[in-house]
Amino acid sequence: MTPEFVVGFARQSIELALMIALPMLGIGLGVGVFVSIIQAATQIQETTLSFIPKIIAIFLALLISFPWIMDKMITFTREVFLNIPNYIR
């Protein structure tokens, strides 16, 4: 295995991890900004008011995007397992 291969494989793995995390992080960011705007407008500074909606939104985003996430992970894992003989050389 060459250093270029290892760097490329690590880059591909990190890109996949970021792509899988993106829907949940984006939804969490959007809900957090929305709740913060509501809190600033109403001057209600309750910690749980910002925490609970984000948890619920991220959980719903995970449920909705789970088939897509599993497809990406299965494709990546299958590609790794099929190319093991090429990695050993």
Helices and strands as residue ranges (DSSP letters): H 3-42, H 47-82, H 84-88
